[in-house]
Amino acid sequence: MRMMPRVKICCIGSVAEAEVAIRHGADALGLVSAMPSGPGPISDELVAAIAATVPPPIATFLLTSLTDEETAEALDIPLRTVQRRFADARRWLFERLNPTALCPTKTNATNS
């Protein structure tokens, strides 16, 4: 089966930009908030407004420099929940980038 590339458009700055990106085939949208510098940061309110208009199956990604504590406060969830979700996300990414790292014999078993 041939995999089609997926496209994420970053630094979406308005609902109109999100609509254009989706109309032209974006699979995901990147939103930038709370960064120390750079050309793309938008307010939390605008992030929420844009994300609310994005239909499934289009994914949204938030790039931020908030600490775990600031994230918990902004989302009104326990700090431990934020830390657990970040740990789960890091583990998921590590496993996808290193499929044999946790089970080094996996590829050996299929090659014998």
Contacts in CASP RR format, 6 or more apart in sequence:
PFRMAT RR
TARGET T0000
AUTHOR 0000-0000-0000
METHOD contacts of the structure
MODEL  1
MRMMPRVKICCIGSVAEAEVAIRHGADALGLVSAMPSGPGPISDELVAAI
AATVPPPIATFLLTSLTDEETAEALDIPLRTVQRRFADARRWLFERLNPT
ALCPTKTNATNS
6 27 0 8 1.000
6 28 0 8 1.000
7 25 0 8 1.000
7 26 0 8 1.000
7 27 0 8 1.000
7 28 0 8 1.000
8 26 0 8 1.000
8 27 0 8 1.000
8 28 0 8 1.000
8 29 0 8 1.000
8 30 0 8 1.000
8 59 0 8 1.000
8 61 0 8 1.000
9 21 0 8 1.000
9 26 0 8 1.000
9 28 0 8 1.000
9 29 0 8 1.000
9 30 0 8 1.000
10 29 0 8 1.000
10 30 0 8 1.000
10 32 0 8 1.000
10 63 0 8 1.000
11 30 0 8 1.000
11 32 0 8 1.000
11 39 0 8 1.000
11 40 0 8 1.000
12 18 0 8 1.000
12 21 0 8 1.000
12 29 0 8 1.000
12 30 0 8 1.000
12 31 0 8 1.000
12 50 0 8 1.000
13 31 0 8 1.000
13 40 0 8 1.000
13 42 0 8 1.000
13 46 0 8 1.000
13 50 0 8 1.000
14 46 0 8 1.000
14 50 0 8 1.000
15 49 0 8 1.000
15 50 0 8 1.000
15 53 0 8 1.000
18 29 0 8 1.000
18 50 0 8 1.000
18 53 0 8 1.000
18 54 0 8 1.000
19 53 0 8 1.000
21 29 0 8 1.000
22 29 0 8 1.000
22 54 0 8 1.000
22 55 0 8 1.000
22 58 0 8 1.000
26 58 0 8 1.000
27 57 0 8 1.000
27 58 0 8 1.000
27 59 0 8 1.000
28 58 0 8 1.000
28 59 0 8 1.000
28 60 0 8 1.000
28 61 0 8 1.000
29 50 0 8 1.000
29 54 0 8 1.000
29 58 0 8 1.000
29 59 0 8 1.000
29 60 0 8 1.000
29 61 0 8 1.000
30 60 0 8 1.000
30 61 0 8 1.000
30 62 0 8 1.000
30 63 0 8 1.000
31 42 0 8 1.000
31 47 0 8 1.000
31 50 0 8 1.000
31 51 0 8 1.000
31 60 0 8 1.000
31 61 0 8 1.000
31 62 0 8 1.000
31 63 0 8 1.000
32 40 0 8 1.000
32 41 0 8 1.000
32 42 0 8 1.000
32 62 0 8 1.000
32 63 0 8 1.000
32 64 0 8 1.000
33 41 0 8 1.000
33 42 0 8 1.000
33 43 0 8 1.000
33 44 0 8 1.000
33 47 0 8 1.000
33 62 0 8 1.000
33 63 0 8 1.000
33 64 0 8 1.000
34 41 0 8 1.000
34 44 0 8 1.000
34 64 0 8 1.000
34 65 0 8 1.000
34 66 0 8 1.000
34 70 0 8 1.000
35 41 0 8 1.000
35 63 0 8 1.000
35 64 0 8 1.000
35 65 0 8 1.000
36 65 0 8 1.000
42 50 0 8 1.000
44 74 0 8 1.000
47 62 0 8 1.000
50 60 0 8 1.000
51 60 0 8 1.000
54 60 0 8 1.000
64 71 0 8 1.000
66 74 0 8 1.000
68 79 0 8 1.000
68 82 0 8 1.000
68 83 0 8 1.000
68 86 0 8 1.000
69 79 0 8 1.000
71 82 0 8 1.000
72 78 0 8 1.000
72 79 0 8 1.000
72 81 0 8 1.000
72 82 0 8 1.000
75 82 0 8 1.000
94 101 0 8 1.000
95 101 0 8 1.000
95 102 0 8 1.000
99 106 0 8 1.000
100 106 0 8 1.000
100 107 0 8 1.000
END
